[in-house]
Amino acid sequence: MKEAVHIGRNPSVEPDLQELVGRVALGEEAAFASVYDRVVSSVLGVVRAVLRDQAQSEEVAQEVLVEVWRTAPRYRPDRGTAINWILTLAHRRAVDRVRSAEAASARDHKAALLDHTPEYDEVAEQVEARLEREQVRRCLRTLTEIQRQAVVLAYYRGLTYRQVAEALTLPLGTVKTRLRDGLIRLRDCLGVTA
């Protein structure tokens, strides 16, 4: 049944928005068309204020009005006016869109950072280096005192064989022999194969 259109009709004759939402809850398409006409510009205004993008605002406004159609049975007049309920839906949906866009941007940023991470595991390398140093220290303790002193001076302090001989007040040949013997013992202790 079609409604007659009267120019200059009295607004009090029209059903109020709350009544229309109640009829939408019952599945009345004509009531939804009336709700749509009454609230679409307000919904679009609220959404546009949050999103600031015309195309997205129109898309979200349509989503809100579909949500009004689907969730009209959940509207409770004792909790507020119909327009406030609809505009709350609009605001929440717009905020959700902003949050979704921000989350997507954050995910993209994290993915970009992962693309620039080194191909090695820095922590694993540090642990491995620490374990190797500890193993070298243990093996150094197996050397004689002169061998250990000669190796430390030559390889940790960077002294030449002659400087090691002078520091230990030993002949150069003795230092070379001690270094060679110490390095052989270190090699064996560390399990290094030649």
ABEGO torsion letter per residue (X at the ends): XBBBBBBGBBAAABBBAAAAAAAAAAGBAAAAAAAAAAAAAAAAAAAAAAAGBAAAAAAAAAAAAAAAAAAAAABBAAAEBAAAAAAAAAAAAAAAAAAAAAAAAAAAAAAAAAAABBABBAAAAAAAAAAAAAAAAAAAAABBAAAAAAAAAAAAAGBBAAAAAAAAGBBAAAAAAAAAAAAAAAAAAAGBBX
